[in-house]
Amino acid sequence: MTPLRTVTLTLLALAAFAGNSLLCRAALRDTGIDAASFTVVRIAAGAAALWLIVRLRRCAPGGHGSWGSAAALFAYAAAFSFAYLSLTAATGALLLFGAVQVTMIGIGFIRGERLRPGQWFGLALAATGLVGLLLPGLSAPPLGGALLMIAAGVAWGMYSLRGRAGGDPTAVTAGNFLRACVPAAALAAALLPWARIDAMGIALALLSGAVTSGIGYAIWYAALPGLSPTRAASVQLSVPVLTALAGVLLLAEPLSLRLLVASAAVLGGIALVIAVRRPALH
């Protein structure tokens, strides 16, 4: 893979990841769609897009993924949607990213991966940033939405770790999205009396599922062979920043001093964890 192709694919994938937060927030703030309907449309659209990609690559779409991973994927998508009923795009992206990284680092530690002193400091700095963001105050995000987004991050971190088991990542993700349609449909059915949809809300959910989720994940997996593990983890630090900037420009969202300080602590702390080379498992 040429450097130019790697850079292009990486930038497209990062834009897609940021786009997920922007589309979800815009749909739930500015249209009539409810969170459960957004979730089921997003997952179904993502499944359809990934199924088509796998078929075009002439890989059999069946037999990939697992119900455990599908459950984690659904938990992430549902909590993500309900969290954005009250969070700004920037705050949600920061909480999601921080929770994902802390979850993956924590599970790695439980599995025997030992952190060096610099990494412990970085992890403590990131945790302090998250706690500081949630402390009561005029600029604190709604606690319910914040906890839901942290839960979404934990679910996505677990999903990501399960995805390291092997196999074609795009085909595995397609299978997981297909399976996740079952609990998503059950959620929508359970909340049917409160369901609300409109054309714009459905359109944004379709874009989130098919483009920024399905196609976005496929692009990211295509870029990964050209990135080292450290670089792949590092470039994802830009997602909350991209989301915050786009939220200001496209959604007219404010940037509070608390969010800026928390972002610096969380992203800086995680960058420090990534930058320090980890010892081998023992």
C-alpha beads as a LAMMPS data file, in Angstrom:
LAMMPS data file: protein, C-alpha beads

282 atoms
281 bonds

1 atom types
1 bond types

-500.0 500.0 xlo xhi
-500.0 500.0 ylo yhi
-500.0 500.0 zlo zhi

Masses

1 110.0

Atoms # bond

1 1 1 0.000 0.000 0.000
2 1 1 1.374 3.407 -0.991
3 1 1 1.759 6.127 1.668
4 1 1 -0.702 8.355 -0.214
5 1 1 -3.351 5.615 -0.226
6 1 1 -2.828 4.984 3.482
7 1 1 -3.142 8.676 4.349
8 1 1 -6.236 9.103 2.174
9 1 1 -8.014 6.071 3.609
10 1 1 -7.091 7.058 7.173
11 1 1 -8.432 10.585 6.775
12 1 1 -11.670 9.283 5.262
13 1 1 -12.109 6.797 8.130
14 1 1 -11.462 9.420 10.819
15 1 1 -13.952 11.762 9.144
16 1 1 -16.504 8.932 9.160
17 1 1 -15.941 8.245 12.876
18 1 1 -16.479 11.914 13.683
19 1 1 -19.487 11.939 11.372
20 1 1 -21.246 9.300 13.462
21 1 1 -21.453 11.667 16.419
22 1 1 -22.486 14.627 14.285
23 1 1 -25.237 12.755 12.425
24 1 1 -26.663 11.192 15.569
25 1 1 -26.687 14.458 17.495
26 1 1 -28.196 16.362 14.564
27 1 1 -30.921 13.745 14.101
28 1 1 -31.933 13.591 17.757
29 1 1 -31.718 17.353 18.305
30 1 1 -33.158 18.730 15.079
31 1 1 -35.512 16.079 13.657
32 1 1 -38.471 14.104 14.960
33 1 1 -36.850 10.659 15.112
34 1 1 -36.522 8.937 18.482
35 1 1 -33.356 7.236 19.758
36 1 1 -34.617 3.656 19.407
37 1 1 -35.742 4.177 15.803
38 1 1 -32.424 5.853 14.979
39 1 1 -30.591 2.867 16.444
40 1 1 -32.480 0.209 14.482
41 1 1 -32.216 2.128 11.195
42 1 1 -28.507 2.751 11.733
43 1 1 -27.742 -0.899 12.491
44 1 1 -29.893 -2.195 9.617
45 1 1 -28.325 0.249 7.159
46 1 1 -24.836 -0.662 8.374
47 1 1 -25.619 -4.360 7.965
48 1 1 -26.881 -3.798 4.416
49 1 1 -23.852 -1.718 3.403
50 1 1 -21.343 -4.176 4.866
51 1 1 -23.200 -7.162 3.378
52 1 1 -22.975 -5.503 -0.051
53 1 1 -19.255 -4.755 0.389
54 1 1 -18.558 -8.356 1.377
55 1 1 -20.551 -9.661 -1.585
56 1 1 -18.733 -7.349 -4.000
57 1 1 -15.474 -8.711 -2.627
58 1 1 -16.870 -12.190 -3.341
59 1 1 -16.614 -13.340 0.243
60 1 1 -19.496 -15.350 1.662
61 1 1 -21.273 -13.100 4.185
62 1 1 -22.564 -15.972 6.315
63 1 1 -20.665 -17.699 9.104
64 1 1 -18.833 -14.577 10.308
65 1 1 -19.134 -12.747 13.577
66 1 1 -20.669 -13.962 16.819
67 1 1 -23.685 -13.284 18.999
68 1 1 -21.456 -12.074 21.829
69 1 1 -19.865 -9.436 19.616
70 1 1 -23.262 -8.536 18.169
71 1 1 -24.581 -7.942 21.706
72 1 1 -21.654 -5.605 22.456
73 1 1 -22.215 -3.805 19.137
74 1 1 -25.909 -3.337 19.883
75 1 1 -25.186 -2.115 23.432
76 1 1 -22.777 0.465 22.036
77 1 1 -25.182 1.679 19.329
78 1 1 -28.205 1.908 21.630
79 1 1 -26.398 3.682 24.485
80 1 1 -24.731 5.994 21.932
81 1 1 -28.102 7.065 20.517
82 1 1 -29.823 7.636 23.843
83 1 1 -26.792 9.551 25.165
84 1 1 -27.003 12.010 22.285
85 1 1 -30.474 13.043 23.365
86 1 1 -28.740 15.337 25.859
87 1 1 -25.017 15.560 25.012
88 1 1 -23.306 17.818 22.497
89 1 1 -21.390 16.085 19.716
90 1 1 -18.028 17.148 21.165
91 1 1 -18.765 16.038 24.734
92 1 1 -20.168 12.728 23.545
93 1 1 -17.166 11.997 21.337
94 1 1 -14.717 12.753 24.141
95 1 1 -16.569 10.571 26.656
96 1 1 -16.908 7.758 24.118
97 1 1 -13.265 7.840 23.072
98 1 1 -11.989 8.090 26.636
99 1 1 -14.155 5.199 27.823
100 1 1 -13.105 3.015 24.870
101 1 1 -9.418 3.547 25.497
102 1 1 -9.611 3.164 29.281
103 1 1 -11.628 -0.050 28.821
104 1 1 -9.114 -1.549 26.388
105 1 1 -6.142 -0.548 28.540
106 1 1 -7.839 -1.879 31.677
107 1 1 -8.714 -5.231 30.116
108 1 1 -5.176 -5.514 28.802
109 1 1 -3.891 -4.974 32.339
110 1 1 -6.253 -7.634 33.705
111 1 1 -4.956 -10.037 31.057
112 1 1 -1.383 -9.550 32.195
113 1 1 -0.136 -6.480 30.355
114 1 1 1.896 -4.328 32.743
115 1 1 2.096 -0.566 32.431
116 1 1 5.220 1.487 32.959
117 1 1 5.258 4.504 35.328
118 1 1 4.762 6.956 32.454
119 1 1 1.746 5.005 31.274
120 1 1 0.244 4.957 34.753
121 1 1 0.611 8.737 34.859
122 1 1 -1.048 9.055 31.443
123 1 1 -3.916 6.792 32.475
124 1 1 -4.411 8.771 35.707
125 1 1 -4.368 12.034 33.753
126 1 1 -7.003 10.735 31.322
127 1 1 -9.194 9.472 34.169
128 1 1 -8.847 12.816 35.953
129 1 1 -9.974 14.593 32.796
130 1 1 -13.074 12.422 32.531
131 1 1 -13.936 12.868 36.205
132 1 1 -13.337 16.604 35.976
133 1 1 -15.706 16.841 33.030
134 1 1 -18.463 15.130 35.021
135 1 1 -18.123 17.073 38.274
136 1 1 -21.219 19.162 39.102
137 1 1 -21.233 22.663 37.710
138 1 1 -22.921 24.955 35.208
139 1 1 -20.945 23.538 32.272
140 1 1 -21.123 19.886 33.313
141 1 1 -22.882 17.593 30.821
142 1 1 -26.128 15.899 31.908
143 1 1 -25.106 12.983 34.125
144 1 1 -27.556 10.509 32.603
145 1 1 -26.347 11.153 29.065
146 1 1 -22.714 11.072 30.187
147 1 1 -23.119 7.702 31.902
148 1 1 -24.860 6.288 28.834
149 1 1 -21.994 7.425 26.596
150 1 1 -19.437 5.931 28.968
151 1 1 -21.404 2.680 28.808
152 1 1 -21.322 2.931 25.000
153 1 1 -17.534 3.338 25.164
154 1 1 -17.128 0.325 27.436
155 1 1 -19.263 -1.761 25.053
156 1 1 -17.272 -0.605 22.017
157 1 1 -13.983 -1.290 23.790
158 1 1 -15.114 -4.837 24.531
159 1 1 -16.335 -5.225 20.950
160 1 1 -12.972 -4.051 19.621
161 1 1 -11.069 -6.511 21.804
162 1 1 -13.330 -9.358 20.697
163 1 1 -12.648 -8.360 17.088
164 1 1 -8.958 -9.171 17.495
165 1 1 -9.766 -12.887 17.400
166 1 1 -8.984 -13.068 13.691
167 1 1 -10.704 -13.509 10.349
168 1 1 -11.531 -10.941 7.703
169 1 1 -12.501 -7.880 9.809
170 1 1 -14.986 -6.518 7.280
171 1 1 -16.746 -9.863 6.926
172 1 1 -16.761 -10.348 10.703
173 1 1 -18.211 -6.857 11.200
174 1 1 -20.868 -7.548 8.560
175 1 1 -21.905 -10.681 10.423
176 1 1 -22.030 -8.828 13.714
177 1 1 -24.170 -6.050 12.248
178 1 1 -26.571 -8.613 10.788
179 1 1 -26.927 -10.310 14.175
180 1 1 -27.288 -6.970 15.967
181 1 1 -30.417 -6.287 13.922
182 1 1 -32.266 -8.782 16.158
183 1 1 -31.860 -6.945 19.512
184 1 1 -32.231 -3.601 17.716
185 1 1 -35.591 -4.689 16.312
186 1 1 -36.613 -5.958 19.768
187 1 1 -35.746 -2.558 21.286
188 1 1 -37.733 -0.729 18.636
189 1 1 -40.709 -3.051 19.174
190 1 1 -40.578 -2.597 22.967
191 1 1 -40.576 1.193 22.592
192 1 1 -43.017 1.284 19.680
193 1 1 -45.650 3.308 21.594
194 1 1 -43.111 6.127 21.897
195 1 1 -41.696 5.813 18.370
196 1 1 -41.358 8.960 16.265
197 1 1 -39.923 9.181 12.772
198 1 1 -39.680 11.708 9.985
199 1 1 -37.995 11.810 6.598
200 1 1 -34.947 13.816 7.665
201 1 1 -34.382 11.701 10.770
202 1 1 -34.530 8.500 8.718
203 1 1 -32.143 10.007 6.144
204 1 1 -29.576 10.909 8.815
205 1 1 -29.871 7.447 10.389
206 1 1 -29.350 5.825 6.978
207 1 1 -26.256 7.974 6.392
208 1 1 -24.916 7.104 9.844
209 1 1 -25.460 3.393 9.301
210 1 1 -24.510 2.897 5.672
211 1 1 -21.834 5.555 5.180
212 1 1 -20.151 6.649 8.414
213 1 1 -20.557 3.232 10.084
214 1 1 -20.596 0.500 7.425
215 1 1 -18.439 2.075 4.733
216 1 1 -16.399 3.951 7.360
217 1 1 -15.401 0.731 9.138
218 1 1 -14.561 -0.942 5.808
219 1 1 -12.305 2.011 4.894
220 1 1 -10.607 1.869 8.308
221 1 1 -9.874 -1.842 7.932
222 1 1 -8.446 -1.129 4.463
223 1 1 -6.153 1.538 5.953
224 1 1 -4.911 -0.557 8.889
225 1 1 -2.353 -2.646 6.905
226 1 1 -0.468 0.590 6.187
227 1 1 -0.445 1.721 9.838
228 1 1 1.584 0.428 12.751
229 1 1 -0.481 -0.432 15.856
230 1 1 0.887 2.631 17.677
231 1 1 0.123 4.946 14.773
232 1 1 -3.347 3.472 14.338
233 1 1 -4.092 4.158 18.003
234 1 1 -2.519 7.618 17.854
235 1 1 -4.420 8.926 14.844
236 1 1 -7.700 8.113 16.560
237 1 1 -6.854 10.853 19.085
238 1 1 -7.957 13.292 16.399
239 1 1 -11.568 12.044 16.326
240 1 1 -12.852 14.025 19.364
241 1 1 -11.013 17.102 18.062
242 1 1 -12.537 16.757 14.590
243 1 1 -15.952 16.211 16.146
244 1 1 -15.631 19.304 18.346
245 1 1 -14.580 21.524 15.444
246 1 1 -17.318 20.193 13.188
247 1 1 -19.855 20.569 16.010
248 1 1 -18.988 24.260 16.295
249 1 1 -19.082 24.841 12.534
250 1 1 -22.027 22.644 11.517
251 1 1 -24.204 22.402 14.628
252 1 1 -23.401 25.767 16.253
253 1 1 -22.414 24.009 19.477
254 1 1 -20.452 25.915 22.146
255 1 1 -17.032 24.894 23.441
256 1 1 -16.757 25.407 27.197
257 1 1 -13.483 25.902 29.047
258 1 1 -14.259 22.768 31.071
259 1 1 -14.551 20.689 27.875
260 1 1 -11.317 22.099 26.472
261 1 1 -9.373 21.359 29.680
262 1 1 -10.899 17.881 29.978
263 1 1 -10.089 17.166 26.330
264 1 1 -6.461 18.162 26.845
265 1 1 -6.195 15.894 29.902
266 1 1 -7.961 12.895 28.356
267 1 1 -6.289 13.020 24.947
268 1 1 -2.899 13.936 26.381
269 1 1 -3.060 11.140 28.944
270 1 1 -4.027 8.522 26.378
271 1 1 -1.346 9.779 23.996
272 1 1 1.194 9.245 26.765
273 1 1 -0.021 5.685 27.341
274 1 1 0.280 4.965 23.620
275 1 1 3.666 6.664 23.217
276 1 1 5.431 4.691 25.950
277 1 1 6.379 1.281 24.641
278 1 1 4.711 -1.468 26.641
279 1 1 6.620 -4.475 27.915
280 1 1 5.677 -7.933 26.685
281 1 1 2.947 -9.922 28.363
282 1 1 4.044 -12.083 31.270

Bonds

1 1 1 2
2 1 2 3
3 1 3 4
4 1 4 5
5 1 5 6
6 1 6 7
7 1 7 8
8 1 8 9
9 1 9 10
10 1 10 11
11 1 11 12
12 1 12 13
13 1 13 14
14 1 14 15
15 1 15 16
16 1 16 17
17 1 17 18
18 1 18 19
19 1 19 20
20 1 20 21
21 1 21 22
22 1 22 23
23 1 23 24
24 1 24 25
25 1 25 26
26 1 26 27
27 1 27 28
28 1 28 29
29 1 29 30
30 1 30 31
31 1 31 32
32 1 32 33
33 1 33 34
34 1 34 35
35 1 35 36
36 1 36 37
37 1 37 38
38 1 38 39
39 1 39 40
40 1 40 41
41 1 41 42
42 1 42 43
43 1 43 44
44 1 44 45
45 1 45 46
46 1 46 47
47 1 47 48
48 1 48 49
49 1 49 50
50 1 50 51
51 1 51 52
52 1 52 53
53 1 53 54
54 1 54 55
55 1 55 56
56 1 56 57
57 1 57 58
58 1 58 59
59 1 59 60
60 1 60 61
61 1 61 62
62 1 62 63
63 1 63 64
64 1 64 65
65 1 65 66
66 1 66 67
67 1 67 68
68 1 68 69
69 1 69 70
70 1 70 71
71 1 71 72
72 1 72 73
73 1 73 74
74 1 74 75
75 1 75 76
76 1 76 77
77 1 77 78
78 1 78 79
79 1 79 80
80 1 80 81
81 1 81 82
82 1 82 83
83 1 83 84
84 1 84 85
85 1 85 86
86 1 86 87
87 1 87 88
88 1 88 89
89 1 89 90
90 1 90 91
91 1 91 92
92 1 92 93
93 1 93 94
94 1 94 95
95 1 95 96
96 1 96 97
97 1 97 98
98 1 98 99
99 1 99 100
100 1 100 101
101 1 101 102
102 1 102 103
103 1 103 104
104 1 104 105
105 1 105 106
106 1 106 107
107 1 107 108
108 1 108 109
109 1 109 110
110 1 110 111
111 1 111 112
112 1 112 113
113 1 113 114
114 1 114 115
115 1 115 116
116 1 116 117
117 1 117 118
118 1 118 119
119 1 119 120
120 1 120 121
121 1 121 122
122 1 122 123
123 1 123 124
124 1 124 125
125 1 125 126
126 1 126 127
127 1 127 128
128 1 128 129
129 1 129 130
130 1 130 131
131 1 131 132
132 1 132 133
133 1 133 134
134 1 134 135
135 1 135 136
136 1 136 137
137 1 137 138
138 1 138 139
139 1 139 140
140 1 140 141
141 1 141 142
142 1 142 143
143 1 143 144
144 1 144 145
145 1 145 146
146 1 146 147
147 1 147 148
148 1 148 149
149 1 149 150
150 1 150 151
151 1 151 152
152 1 152 153
153 1 153 154
154 1 154 155
155 1 155 156
156 1 156 157
157 1 157 158
158 1 158 159
159 1 159 160
160 1 160 161
161 1 161 162
162 1 162 163
163 1 163 164
164 1 164 165
165 1 165 166
166 1 166 167
167 1 167 168
168 1 168 169
169 1 169 170
170 1 170 171
171 1 171 172
172 1 172 173
173 1 173 174
174 1 174 175
175 1 175 176
176 1 176 177
177 1 177 178
178 1 178 179
179 1 179 180
180 1 180 181
181 1 181 182
182 1 182 183
183 1 183 184
184 1 184 185
185 1 185 186
186 1 186 187
187 1 187 188
188 1 188 189
189 1 189 190
190 1 190 191
191 1 191 192
192 1 192 193
193 1 193 194
194 1 194 195
195 1 195 196
196 1 196 197
197 1 197 198
198 1 198 199
199 1 199 200
200 1 200 201
201 1 201 202
202 1 202 203
203 1 203 204
204 1 204 205
205 1 205 206
206 1 206 207
207 1 207 208
208 1 208 209
209 1 209 210
210 1 210 211
211 1 211 212
212 1 212 213
213 1 213 214
214 1 214 215
215 1 215 216
216 1 216 217
217 1 217 218
218 1 218 219
219 1 219 220
220 1 220 221
221 1 221 222
222 1 222 223
223 1 223 224
224 1 224 225
225 1 225 226
226 1 226 227
227 1 227 228
228 1 228 229
229 1 229 230
230 1 230 231
231 1 231 232
232 1 232 233
233 1 233 234
234 1 234 235
235 1 235 236
236 1 236 237
237 1 237 238
238 1 238 239
239 1 239 240
240 1 240 241
241 1 241 242
242 1 242 243
243 1 243 244
244 1 244 245
245 1 245 246
246 1 246 247
247 1 247 248
248 1 248 249
249 1 249 250
250 1 250 251
251 1 251 252
252 1 252 253
253 1 253 254
254 1 254 255
255 1 255 256
256 1 256 257
257 1 257 258
258 1 258 259
259 1 259 260
260 1 260 261
261 1 261 262
262 1 262 263
263 1 263 264
264 1 264 265
265 1 265 266
266 1 266 267
267 1 267 268
268 1 268 269
269 1 269 270
270 1 270 271
271 1 271 272
272 1 272 273
273 1 273 274
274 1 274 275
275 1 275 276
276 1 276 277
277 1 277 278
278 1 278 279
279 1 279 280
280 1 280 281
281 1 281 282
